[in-house]
Amino acid sequence: MSVSREDIKKALGEMPVMELVELINELEEDWGVSAAAPVAVAAAAGEGVAAEEEKDEFDVVLTSFGDNKVAVIKAVRAVTGLGLKEAKDAVEGTPSVIKEAAAKDEAAELKKTLEDAGA
């Protein structure tokens, strides 16, 4: 007697989650496979493309202005060239993008400047 896929899916759907996890682990051991392998391969394949794009340009995002808002506003004005009102709006409207598509070194420098100001 053969069991259909629908019967298997129905039985698995009725099984408590912890029992299902144990069953998966047992099947992995018995068959010498891993359910995570296809995901890892797919992630690695997509990672190569994403890594190239990610390494070239970074966005500097202000997530919090900390305790010293005035110093952070001054730092934002210095690194962006914005006017006082625009810099104040950017700081108070966190999270806000301070610089888009910055080179890695420039992004690190901007981050350090903002963190030194208290952001």
RAQUI-V708621 format. One record per pair of residues at least 24 apart in sequence whose C-alpha atoms are under 7 Angstrom apart, sorted by sequence separation. I is the first residue (numbers start at 1). J is the second residue. D is the distance in whole Angstrom. If there is no record, write none. Layout:
I;J;D
I;J;D
This chain:
65;91;6
64;94;6
63;94;5
64;95;7
62;94;6
63;95;4
62;95;5
63;96;7
61;95;7
62;96;5
61;96;6
62;97;6
61;97;4
62;98;6
60;97;6
61;98;6
59;97;7
60;98;6
75;113;7
60;99;5
75;114;6
59;99;6
60;100;6
59;100;4
58;100;7
59;101;5
72;114;6
75;117;7
58;101;5
59;102;6
57;101;5
58;102;5
57;102;5
58;103;6
72;117;5
57;103;5
58;104;6
71;117;5
72;118;6
56;103;6
57;104;6
60;107;6
72;119;6
56;104;7
58;107;6
68;118;6
67;118;7
66;118;6
65;118;7
66;119;5
65;119;4
64;119;6
